[in-house]
Amino acid sequence: MAITARYFKEAEFNRCTPSCSLQDMQQSTMDMLDIAREVAGIPFVLNSAFRSVEYERMMGRAGTSAHVQGRAADILCRSDANRWKIMEAAIKVGFKRIGIDKNFLHLDNSASHTNCVIWFY
């Protein structure tokens, strides 16, 4: 079954680092991202979404992140007001794993990682 999204187009995934496809993502994650985007009322610009295990390891990571499951997205965020809108919406729709960087917010719904956590990069 094809993965669908209301607010995210295939071209946005192609521009991610690394480039990926909407079809690499899990439908439940895309559903939550769509609802969060609607609740936030602002565009969500993707920095990163799916990453292969090989890419993660090439970058010096373990290759076990929610990104390799298609359950994570990093959303561009450069203003405090938008950071608030994105975080508030993410929590409202049920994201239980949030990473905060000065330029993006990581959102994921992995069931195999520790939940109810917020971390800084």
DOZAPA-133812 format. One record per residue: x, y, z of N, C-alpha, C in turn. Coordinates in steps of 0.2 Angstrom, whole numbers, plus 5000, padded with zeros to 4 digits. Layout:
> n_xx, n_yy, n_zz, ca_xx, ca_yy, ca_zz, c_xx, c_yy, c_zz
> X, Y, Z, X, Y, Z, X, Y, Z
...
! end
This chain:
> n_xx, n_yy, n_zz, ca_xx, ca_yy, ca_zz, c_xx, c_yy, c_zz
> 5004, 4994, 5000, 5000, 5000, 5000, 5004, 5006, 5000
> 5003, 5011, 4996, 5007, 5017, 4995, 5006, 5022, 5001
> 5011, 5025, 5004, 5011, 5029, 5009, 5009, 5036, 5006
> 5004, 5039, 5010, 5001, 5045, 5008, 5002, 5051, 5013
> 5002, 5057, 5011, 5002, 5063, 5016, 4998, 5068, 5013
> 4995, 5072, 5017, 4991, 5078, 5015, 4996, 5084, 5014
> 5001, 5085, 5018, 5005, 5091, 5018, 5012, 5090, 5015
> 5014, 5084, 5014, 5021, 5083, 5012, 5021, 5080, 5005
> 5025, 5082, 5000, 5025, 5080, 4994, 5032, 5076, 4993
> 5032, 5072, 4988, 5038, 5068, 4986, 5044, 5072, 4985
> 5043, 5078, 4982, 5049, 5082, 4981, 5052, 5084, 4987
> 5049, 5085, 4993, 5051, 5087, 4999, 5056, 5082, 5002
> 5054, 5076, 5001, 5058, 5070, 5003, 5065, 5069, 4999
> 5064, 5071, 4992, 5070, 5071, 4988, 5075, 5076, 4990
> 5073, 5081, 4993, 5077, 5087, 4995, 5080, 5086, 5002
> 5078, 5081, 5005, 5081, 5079, 5012, 5088, 5077, 5012
> 5092, 5078, 5017, 5098, 5075, 5018, 5098, 5069, 5023
> 5100, 5063, 5020, 5100, 5061, 5013, 5094, 5061, 5009
> 5094, 5061, 5003, 5088, 5061, 4999, 5084, 5054, 5000
> 5078, 5055, 5001, 5074, 5049, 5002, 5067, 5050, 4999
> 5062, 5045, 5000, 5056, 5045, 4997, 5050, 5045, 5002
> 5045, 5048, 5001, 5039, 5047, 5005, 5037, 5040, 5006
> 5039, 5036, 5001, 5037, 5028, 5002, 5042, 5025, 5007
> 5047, 5028, 5009, 5052, 5025, 5014, 5049, 5026, 5021
> 5044, 5031, 5022, 5041, 5032, 5029, 5036, 5027, 5031
> 5034, 5027, 5037, 5028, 5024, 5040, 5022, 5028, 5039
> 5017, 5025, 5038, 5010, 5029, 5037, 5008, 5032, 5043
> 5009, 5028, 5049, 5007, 5031, 5056, 5011, 5038, 5057
> 5018, 5038, 5055, 5022, 5044, 5056, 5019, 5049, 5052
> 5018, 5048, 5046, 5016, 5053, 5041, 5009, 5056, 5043
> 5004, 5051, 5046, 4998, 5054, 5048, 4999, 5059, 5054
> 5004, 5057, 5059, 5005, 5061, 5064, 5008, 5068, 5062
> 5013, 5068, 5057, 5016, 5074, 5055, 5011, 5078, 5051
> 5006, 5075, 5048, 5001, 5079, 5044, 4996, 5083, 5049
> 4994, 5079, 5054, 4990, 5082, 5060, 4994, 5087, 5063
> 5000, 5086, 5065, 5004, 5091, 5069, 5005, 5097, 5065
> 5006, 5097, 5058, 5007, 5102, 5054, 5000, 5106, 5054
> 4994, 5103, 5053, 4988, 5106, 5054, 4987, 5110, 5060
> 4988, 5107, 5066, 4987, 5110, 5072, 4992, 5116, 5073
> 4998, 5115, 5071, 5003, 5121, 5071, 5001, 5127, 5067
> 4998, 5125, 5061, 4996, 5131, 5057, 5002, 5134, 5053
> 5007, 5131, 5053, 5013, 5133, 5049, 5016, 5128, 5045
> 5019, 5129, 5039, 5023, 5124, 5035, 5028, 5120, 5039
> 5029, 5114, 5038, 5034, 5110, 5041, 5039, 5108, 5035
> 5045, 5111, 5035, 5050, 5110, 5030, 5055, 5105, 5033
> 5055, 5099, 5029, 5059, 5093, 5031, 5066, 5095, 5029
> 5071, 5093, 5034, 5078, 5093, 5034, 5080, 5086, 5032
> 5077, 5081, 5036, 5079, 5074, 5035, 5073, 5070, 5037
> 5073, 5064, 5034, 5067, 5060, 5036, 5070, 5053, 5036
> 5069, 5048, 5031, 5072, 5042, 5031, 5079, 5042, 5030
> 5083, 5038, 5034, 5090, 5037, 5032, 5092, 5029, 5033
> 5096, 5027, 5028, 5097, 5020, 5028, 5102, 5019, 5034
> 5103, 5012, 5035, 5108, 5010, 5040, 5115, 5012, 5038
> 5116, 5011, 5032, 5122, 5012, 5029, 5124, 5020, 5030
> 5119, 5024, 5028, 5121, 5031, 5029, 5122, 5033, 5036
> 5118, 5030, 5040, 5119, 5032, 5048, 5126, 5030, 5050
> 5128, 5024, 5048, 5135, 5021, 5050, 5140, 5025, 5047
> 5139, 5028, 5040, 5144, 5032, 5037, 5145, 5038, 5041
> 5140, 5041, 5044, 5140, 5047, 5048, 5142, 5046, 5055
> 5145, 5040, 5057, 5147, 5038, 5063, 5142, 5036, 5068
> 5136, 5035, 5066, 5131, 5033, 5071, 5130, 5026, 5071
> 5126, 5023, 5075, 5125, 5016, 5076, 5120, 5013, 5071
> 5116, 5017, 5068, 5112, 5014, 5063, 5105, 5011, 5066
> 5104, 5013, 5071, 5098, 5011, 5075, 5093, 5016, 5076
> 5093, 5022, 5073, 5089, 5028, 5075, 5082, 5026, 5072
> 5077, 5030, 5074, 5070, 5030, 5072, 5070, 5032, 5064
> 5075, 5036, 5062, 5075, 5037, 5055, 5076, 5031, 5051
> 5080, 5026, 5053, 5080, 5020, 5049, 5074, 5016, 5048
> 5069, 5017, 5053, 5063, 5014, 5053, 5058, 5018, 5049
> 5059, 5024, 5047, 5055, 5028, 5043, 5050, 5031, 5048
> 5052, 5032, 5054, 5047, 5034, 5059, 5050, 5041, 5062
> 5054, 5045, 5059, 5057, 5051, 5061, 5057, 5056, 5056
> 5057, 5062, 5058, 5058, 5068, 5053, 5061, 5074, 5057
> 5066, 5077, 5054, 5069, 5083, 5057, 5066, 5089, 5053
> 5062, 5093, 5057, 5059, 5099, 5054, 5063, 5105, 5055
> 5064, 5109, 5049, 5068, 5115, 5050, 5064, 5120, 5054
> 5068, 5123, 5059, 5065, 5128, 5063, 5070, 5133, 5066
> 5069, 5139, 5064, 5074, 5144, 5065, 5071, 5150, 5070
> 5065, 5150, 5072, 5063, 5155, 5076, 5059, 5152, 5082
> 5060, 5155, 5088, 5057, 5153, 5094, 5050, 5152, 5094
> 5046, 5156, 5090, 5039, 5156, 5090, 5037, 5150, 5086
> 5040, 5148, 5080, 5039, 5142, 5077, 5041, 5136, 5080
> 5046, 5136, 5084, 5048, 5131, 5088, 5043, 5129, 5093
> 5040, 5134, 5096, 5035, 5133, 5101, 5029, 5130, 5097
> 5027, 5132, 5092, 5021, 5130, 5088, 5022, 5122, 5086
> 5028, 5121, 5084, 5029, 5114, 5081, 5029, 5109, 5087
> 5033, 5111, 5093, 5033, 5107, 5099, 5026, 5106, 5102
> 5022, 5111, 5103, 5016, 5111, 5105, 5011, 5106, 5101
> 5011, 5107, 5095, 5007, 5103, 5090, 5010, 5095, 5091
> 5016, 5094, 5091, 5019, 5087, 5091, 5017, 5084, 5097
> 5017, 5087, 5103, 5015, 5084, 5109, 5007, 5083, 5109
> 5004, 5087, 5106, 4996, 5087, 5106, 4994, 5080, 5102
> 4998, 5079, 5096, 4996, 5074, 5092, 4999, 5067, 5094
> 5003, 5067, 5099, 5006, 5061, 5102, 5013, 5059, 5101
> 5017, 5064, 5098, 5024, 5062, 5097, 5027, 5062, 5104
> 5031, 5057, 5106, 5034, 5056, 5113, 5041, 5056, 5113
> 5044, 5058, 5107, 5051, 5058, 5106, 5053, 5064, 5102
> 5056, 5069, 5106, 5057, 5076, 5102, 5065, 5078, 5104
> 5068, 5079, 5098, 5075, 5082, 5099, 5075, 5089, 5097
> 5079, 5093, 5101, 5079, 5100, 5100, 5086, 5102, 5097
> 5087, 5106, 5092, 5093, 5109, 5089, 5091, 5116, 5088
> 5096, 5120, 5087, 5095, 5127, 5086, 5091, 5128, 5079
> 5092, 5124, 5074, 5090, 5124, 5068, 5084, 5119, 5066
> 5083, 5115, 5070, 5077, 5110, 5068, 5075, 5106, 5074
> 5069, 5103, 5074, 5066, 5099, 5079, 5065, 5092, 5076
> 5068, 5087, 5080, 5067, 5080, 5078, 5061, 5077, 5081
> 5056, 5074, 5077, 5050, 5071, 5079, 5050, 5064, 5077
> 5049, 5060, 5082, 5048, 5053, 5080, 5043, 5049, 5084
> 5040, 5044, 5081, 5035, 5039, 5085, 5038, 5032, 5085
> 5044, 5031, 5086, 5047, 5024, 5087, 5044, 5021, 5093
> 5042, 5015, 5093, 5040, 5011, 5098, 5046, 5007, 5101
> 5051, 5007, 5098, 5057, 5003, 5100, 5062, 5007, 5103
> 5061, 5013, 5104, 5066, 5017, 5108, 5062, 5020, 5114
> 5066, 5023, 5119, 5063, 5025, 5125, 5058, 5031, 5123
> 5052, 5031, 5126, 5047, 5036, 5125, 5047, 5041, 5130
> 5043, 5046, 5129, 5042, 5052, 5134, 5049, 5055, 5135
> 5053, 5057, 5130, 5059, 5060, 5131, 5060, 5066, 5126
> 5064, 5071, 5129, 5066, 5077, 5125, 5073, 5078, 5126
> 5077, 5079, 5120, 5084, 5079, 5121, 5086, 5085, 5117
> 5093, 5087, 5118, 5096, 5093, 5115, 5102, 5090, 5111
> 5103, 5093, 5105, 5109, 5091, 5101, 5115, 5095, 5103
! end
